[in-house]
Amino acid sequence: MSLTDDTVNAANLADPTAAFRTYRGGVTTPLNADTVTVLQSMRAYPSISLLASTAPGRLLDKADATRLLKLAAEADARLRDEAIDDRGPLLDMLSDMISRAVHEPTDRAVAFFVSRSHQCRVTLPVPVVDRCVIDPTFATRDLVRSLQHSPRHTVLLLSLDEARLLHGHGTVLSPAPGNAFPAHRRTYGRSGGRDAERYHDFLRRVDRALGAALRLNPMPLIVVAAEPTGSKFRRLSRNMSRLAGLVPGDHLKTPTDALSDLVRPVLDEYLRSRAAEALELIDRRAGEDRVLRDVDTAWMAARWERPEMLAVEEDFFYPARLAPDGDNLIPADDVDHPDVIDDVVDELIEIVLSRGGWIALLPPGHLPEGTHLALTLRRR
């Protein structure tokens, strides 16, 4: 089934699922750094990216399905205008993937990626700007933003007698791999209570195991402990460099869904501190004349200089085509034209990440008016 203009007819708008009843397959992919890396490594034209906000729920609702149909029809129309000969199989796969989405749980957004060599669907925990992108690369900016809004993290649940270690991503918490946790204080030995493990020795043993775990999986750390245990552990620990925050209280037996609710405000504050860190870095590099604040110079410098950090306001999109010299950009408003890069910012993010820089996606208005982005550079 191809998603032609005729697909989006009155009947389908009344019942969007009717268009997908011939579904026979599809591919889903978890949201993680590996997924983003793989998608960013793909180069093929056409690469179709559909992104749409959705209402969280047990099933995709009809209004969201209707918008996905319209975006798919837009992809079909653009490929027809470009006379892409093998568009049929690409659109069939897109149709199949949307069909599966109609019958599965949703979060705040969904993204579909289809090319001749790669197809996947990714569910996102943050809303997006609905759009259809057809470029030589996939549009991954919202995946990067989602990872920033729900970073992987480590949660240490601690008391003077017991410690557990969890890994978190989004709202999901699960036991960390390895056999060092859960850990329990030894309360007796060969001579009875006299050989019991001292509290400080137990906390140091936990800290050594924590250090080994964080070396294998570097992540922001959240410590969950009642006082004064939490403060004692922070003073003796050698692994507080990535401490995101402390949740007070004894929650070793708290269900993971409730624990996730307790951890979320700490993560949100950590993310705000990362945004503040980005703005402070821009100020420092400005004093060293190592900040670029417009798309054109940032585009050039990201490829020829040593990019350190790219800060971009989340709602800033910049369609453009490459100038004849292959380096400079020409702003464009005819986004549907095959020569136009739908969003240069998305390409810029990929370049900076591939060259070892980091990304700060900021709320609108956080950068000086009229700039919308800032690229800091390392020294040569």
LUMPA-542608 format. One record per atom (N, C-alpha, C, CB): y, x, z. Coordinates in steps of 0.05 Angstrom, whole numbers, plus 5000, padded with zeros to 4 digits. Glycine has a CB too. Example, Ala and Ser with C-alpha at 12.3 -4.5 7.8 and 13.67 -1.06 7.14 Angstrom:
488652645156491052465156493452645156491152265181495552575142497952735143500152585157498852825114
end
This chain:
497650175000500050005000502550185000500049815025504250154980506750304979508950124990507450394951510850265003513150115015515350104994514050245041515149914976517249874956519349694966516049764930521549654951523649474959522549194964525849464938520449124949519348854952517948824979517448794929517149044991515749025017517448895038514849305026520048965038521848845058522848575048524149045064521148375049521948115039522147925063519848005019522847685058523347495080520947455097524247225068518547455085516147405101515747635120513647375083516147885111515648115128517748135150515648365111520148045144522248055165521547855187524947995153520247635180519347445200516947545215518747175187515147685201512747795214512348075203510247615209513648285215513448555204510648665203515248735220508948585221506248695221504648615197504748605246505448405182503948315159503848525138505148065148505848695136505948905116503849125121508649025114502649135144500949365152498049295157502149495176497149065147494448975154492349125139494248685149493049295120491049455105490849735117491849465076491949775141491950035154489050135157493250015182488650405151486050525153486050795168484850565126488350895177488351155190491151235199487351365171491451475209494051565219493651805238495551345233495751945244495652185260497852165281495852445243497152205307499152215328499152495340498651995349501452575349501752845360503352835386503053035340502552975407504152975432506753125428502553095455508753045444511253185443511053435461513552995452511153665449511253915464512354135446508353995474512754365458514054585443512354665419514454825461509754655421508054735398508454545375505054735406508654285381509154085359511754145345509253805371513854205360516454265348516254525331518654295369514954725341514654975326513154935300513155185343510954775301509454725276511154575256506954555283512554365265514254205247516454375235515353965261517654545251519854715241518854925221521254845264516254985222515255195204514555085177512755315216514554815174513754695149516054705128512954405153515354775104517354785082516054665057518255075076517054425050516054295026517854065019513054185030518354024993520053804985518253604969522453894968518353354976519953234997518553235024520652944989520053285045519053245073520653005084519553505091519152795091520352545099520352525130518852295087522652475141522852425170524152155175524552655184522751985189523851725197524151735228522051485188526451665237526951655266528251395273528751895275527251265295528351005303528050975333527050775287530150855345529950775373528050535375532750715385526650515398524850295403525150205432521950375397524249955436524349845464521649925477524749535464521750065500519250125514517549885520519850285540515049905515513349675520510449725512514349435506508849525516505949545510505449555480504449315522507149425465506949425435509749445423505549165425509849545399512349555384513349275378512049715358515849205385516648935381517448895352519048855399517748635344518248565316520848675305518148275312522948675322525548775313525349075306527748725334523949225323523649505317521949555293522449655342519849395290518149425266519749365240515749235268521549165242523149095219524949335211524948845225526149465231527849695225526249925213529349785250523849965223522150175211521450105182519550205227520949855176520449775149522849835131519749475147525149775141527549835125527950125120530049715138527450295140527650585137525550685117527350725164523150575118521050655099521750575071518350535107522950335068523850245041526050425031524749945042527750515049529850705041528650965031531750765065526551055044525151305035524051255007522951385055522751025003521650954977523750954955520250684978526050824961528250814941529251084934530550634951529551254954530651524948528751684932531251674975526151674938524151824922523951714894521351804936524251444890524251334863526651434848524351024864529051444860531451544847531151834838533851514865529651984854529252264847526852314829528852424873525452094822523152104804520952294814524052194776520352274840518252434852515552304843518452444883514052454827511652344814509552254834510552534795509052424855506852364873507852224899505452624880509952064896510951934920509051724932513651804914507251614915505451404924503751484948503651334902502351714947500651794970502351844995499052034964504751954992506452005015507251745028508952165006508051545012508951285023506551135034510351125002504151165022501851035034501251145062499351075015501451405065500951525091503051425111500951825089505551415102507651315119507151035128510451335105506250865109505550585116503350575136504750435090501250735133499050735151499950815179496850925142501751015181502651115207504350905222504151375204506050765206507650555218505850325227509750455198503750275212501850065219500650115246499750035198499850355251498750425277500850395299497650715278503250475294505350445314505850165322507950565304505449975304505949695310504049595332505549525285501749715334499649615352499249795376497049585337501049985381500750165404503250165422500250445393502950265446505250275465507550435454504350385492509950375463512350505454513950615478514050325437515550815472517450925491520250855480517151235496522151035482524950975474525451035445526851125492523651175432524051235403521451335391526351445399521351325365519051425350519951585326517151185342518451785319519051945295516551975278520152235304516851945252514651975233515352205215514151715217513452385210513852615193511652625172513952885209512452625146510452615125511252805102510152325114509452975095509753145071506953165058510953435078506753315036504153345023502153485040504553494997503053655058501253815074501053745104501954105072502853565113502953515142503953235147504653725157502553095165503452825173502952795203501952605157504852685217504452625245506552425255504552875262505852295277507752115291508152225319506651815291510652215328511352315355512952095369512952585354512152035394513651845411515651995428511751675428518051905429520252045442521251895467522552105423521952035488522951905513525951855513522152065536527351915492530251865491530951715465531852135492532951545465533751405441534951595420535851185447534851505395535851675373537651505355533451785357538951645336540451505315538451445293542751685304538051185287536151105266536851225240536050795264534951355227535551475201533051555186537351725205533451575160531351685142532451945130530651475118530952155133531752425124529752525104532152625147530652605081528852725061530052995053528452535036528753205061529653475057527353655052531353565081527853915048525554105046524254155073526454365034525554075095524554115122524653855137526154335137523053835159523153595176525553605195520553575192526453365202528753345221527653345249530353075215528053565263526853605290528853605312525253855290531353565306533453585328532753395351536153515316531953145346531452965367528953045384531052685356527053185372524853285387525753505406522653395368527553685396528653885414530153755437530554075398531753555430533353415451531453275471535153205438529253165461527353035479526053235498525252885463525453465488524253675505526253755527523353915489528753765519530853845539531153625560533453895525530953375552531353155571528853105589532052895556526553205580524153175596522653445596522352945585523853655607522653915605520053925621524554135615518254095611515854145627516754275653513854335612515354205675516154315701513654335719518254125714513954495740511854535759512754415786511254835763510954265798511554135824509654255845511253825822510754375866509154485888509354285911510154765897507154165919507053985942505954155965505153735937507554155987506954356008507254246036508854596004505454326053505654286082504754546095503954036093504754566121503854816134500854846133504754816163499354636124496454656123495254626095495354436141496954536075495854466049497954506028494754186048497054576003498854605981497354515955499854895977498854355939497754275913499854355892497253965912498954405868500654485846500154295822500254775837502354175812502153985790503954085767503053705798503154015743504754065719505853795710503254205697508453785703509653535695510753555667511753445714510653335652511953315626512753015623510153405603515352965622516252695621515652565648514952535598514252335647513552205672510652255681513951905669509252435667506452495673506252745690504852525647504752725713504152945730501152975731505452905759500153225728497253275728496753535742496053265700494353575754493753825768494054065749490953815780495254285760495454525744492754655740497354725759492354785718489754915713489255145732489555015684486755225735486155445753484855345779488555615759483855535795482455465819483855545845479655585819486455635842487955715866488955485882490255895858489255255869490155005882488154785877492954925871487954605896489354585922488554815941488854315935490454895958489955105978490154986006491955335975488455086024488454976051488555216071485954806056490055166092490255376113487555396127492555316132486655636132484155676147484755626176482955966142483455426187484055346215482155456236484055046217480055596227478255726247476655946232476355526261475556126247473956346236471556396253475556596232470456646252468156716268468556676298467256996261471056736306471656716335473056456342473256956344472756256326474056006331477056016325473755936360478655866340481455836335483056086334482655656355482056306348483656556349483856676321482356746368481956616303482056726276483356546256479156796267484556326266485856146247488156286232486955896263488456206207490556336191493256246201490256246161495056446205497656386215499256246193499156646223501156076202502655916182504056086162504655736197505456306171506856466152504956606132508456676167502556676142500656806124499656606103498256916140499356356111498556146092500756106071497955876106503256086079505456056060505656286041508156016075505156536051505256766033502956756013505157026049500656666022498356636003498956425982495856556019500256205990501056005970503056125951502255765985504956285961506956405943505756595923509056545960503756755931502456935912501056775890500357115927499656555898498356385878500356255860496556175892502656165872504756045855505856245835507055945873506356495844507356695826505456735802507756955840502856755807500956785785501056555766498156825796501256305777501356065760503856065743501255815777506156145755508656135739508756355718511056165758507356575723507256785702505756685678506057045713503656535683502056415661503556195647499356325671504956035662506455795651509255785663504955535658511155945652513855955663515155675659515556175649515955555681517255295680519155265704515155065681521155085702522755015726520854925748524854805719521554995773519954935796521254735814519255185812519854535823520754345843518954365868520954055832520054415891518454435915518754165931519354675933516554055938516453805953515253865980514853575938516953856001515953926028517853806049515754226031516753746072518353656094519653896107516553506115521853846121523154066136521954106163526254006138521754356173523054596162521254746143523854776184518954636135517054776118518354866092514554616112519854676079521154736053523054966056522654496043524754976076526655196079525255456086528655126102523155446102521655696108520455806083519455626129519255636066517955736042520055856023516455506028522355726021524455836003525356116012526755646002525456156039526456416049524456636043527056396078521856576045519856796042518856826014517556736060519256615997518156625970519456835952518356345957517856945935518857135914518957005887517157385913518756745886518556595861520556365859515656495857522956415869524956205869527056235846526356205895526556425828528556475807528956225789527756715790526956065786527255825769526955565785525155825747527755585811527755345827529655135817528355415857528654905810530354685801531454515824528854505782529954505846530854355869528654295889532054095860529354165910527554105932527553805937528354255958525153685939524853405947523753405976522853255928525353305995524453316023522353106029526853276042520553166047518552976056515753076050518952716042513852966065510953026061509852826041509453016088509352926016508352745995505752845983510552725973504152985999501553075989499752845981500253256010500052615993498352385987499752175970497352266012502252235962503752035946502652005918506752115945502151765908501251735880503051875860500951435873501951965838503552125819505751965806501752245798505351705802507551545789509951525808506551265781509451485834511551485853512851755857510651375880511151965856512152235859513952305835509852435860513252215811514952265788517752145791513552145763517851905804520451785809522151955828520051495820520852085847522252255866523252505853520452315890521752605834522352865821524552835800519852985808524752595788526552555765529452615771526352275755530552525794533352605800533852905802534252465825531853045812532153335814532153465786529853455831530453355769530453465741533053395727528153335725534153155731536653085719538953275728537452795726538953335753541053515763540553795751540953535794538153875748537554135736538554145707534454195736538153925692539053915665542153925664538053655651543453795683546453815683547354095689547553615704545854235706546554515711546254685687544954625735544154625670543754775645546154735626541154695632547154485625549454425608551854585618550054125608552254585645554454745656554155045651554654695687551655135651551055415645551955485616548055485649551355295598552155335570555155355567550955115552556555175580559555175578560655435591560754925592559555525613560455775625559956005607559055815652557656005593557056225575559056225551554156195564559755995542561655975520564356095529562055685510565256035553567756145563567556445565568356025591565356555575565156845578565156975550562556915592563656865532563456995505566056955490561156875489567656745496570256715483572056955490571556455491571957045516573557265524572657525511573357295554570157535500569157765487569257735456566357825496570557525447570757465418568057435405572357685404566157295419563457265408562656965409561457425425564656795402564056505399565056405372565356355422563456255359564256125334564155815338562356205310566255675330566555395338566555205314569055365354565855285290565655105268563055145253568155135249562254945238559654945225559355175205559054675212561455215189561255405167560755685177563755395150562455775196562056045206559556075223564456135223558755865237556255865253553855885234556055625271553955735212551755745193551356025182552355545170553456155175553256435165552356625187556056525154553556605210552956795232550156765242554956765254549156515243546456475254544356635237545756175254544856675212542956815195543457115194543056705167545957205197546657485192547457635218548857505172548057485239548757615264546357585284551357495277546857605310544757575330545457335347544457835347544457095339545156855355543956865383544156605340545656775402544756775430544256485439546856905448546256305435546056035444547655855426546956005474546555625419547955425403548355175420546455365376550755105425551454855439552454655418553554895462551254415419551954205399552153935414549754195376554153785408554353515418552253335404557253395414550953175420548553025410549152845387547452865432551552745384552152555363553452685338553952335373553452945336554753085314552753135292556053345324553253015269551553065245553353165223550152795236552353335206553953465185552353495159554953745195552553295141551253315115552853505097550953045102551453675082552853865065550953965043554054105081552054085023550354225003551154515003550754094974549254684994549854964993551655024969547255124990553655204973555355294951553755464932557755454963554755504907553255664888552455944897554955694863553956054917553256324927550856314945555656444941549856074952547556044969547956084998545556234960550456155006551056205034552956005047552256485037555055945033557155765044556255465041559755805030557655295056557055005056559354855044556554915085558554635030560554445019559954175032560354434988561854065048561353805061560753595040563853725077559053405047558153205028558052935042555453275015558652725027558352455037556252295022560952305037555152415000552952284985550252384995553252344954549652295020547252395033544752355018547052265061544552135002542152074987541552274964542351794976543552434956543152614934541152834941545852734925539252894923537253094931538353374936535253114909540753444927541953704932543153724959543953764911543453504973544853504999542953535022546453235002543653725040542153745065543153525084542554035079541353345091542153105107543653185132539752945114542753395146544053475171543853775174542753325195545953915168546054205171545554285200548754315161546454125219546054195247543154225254547453985265541454045243538654065248537554325237537153825234538354405213537554665202538554895219538554695173540954875229542155085245540655115271545155015251539854895284538154915308535655065302537554625318534255005280531855145273532255445270530655025248534455515257535055795252535455945278537455835234537055825296537655955322535155985338539755795337533455785339530955795354529156015342529555525355528856025316527056215303528056505307526956155273530556535314531656805318532056875347534256845303530656725364530656785393532856675410530657075396534556505398536756385414535756135428539056315396537456015445536855765458538855555452536655805489538155305456539755075448540654915472538154895428543154835472544254645492545354405477546454785510544054175479544953935467546553775488542553755456549153745483550953645503551853355497553453825505552553195517553652935512556252955496554152785538556952745481559552745466561852805484559952485452563752965474566253015488566153255507566952785504563853395509563653625527564853875516560753665534565153885489566454115477569254045469564754215452571054245465573754185458573953995434575354445453575853815435576153615415576353735387578653435420574753635369574853725341572853955335577553815335571554065356569654285350566754195347569854495372565754055368563053925367560754125370562753775341561254385364559054575368560354845374557254595343558655025386559455295391557055475390560955315420557255695376555155885374555956145387554355935344554456235407555156495419553356705407554856485451554356955406552957175393552357395413554557285370550057525410549457765425550957995412546357815425551158215428552258455416550458565396552858665438551458695376549858825355548259055367551658925332
end
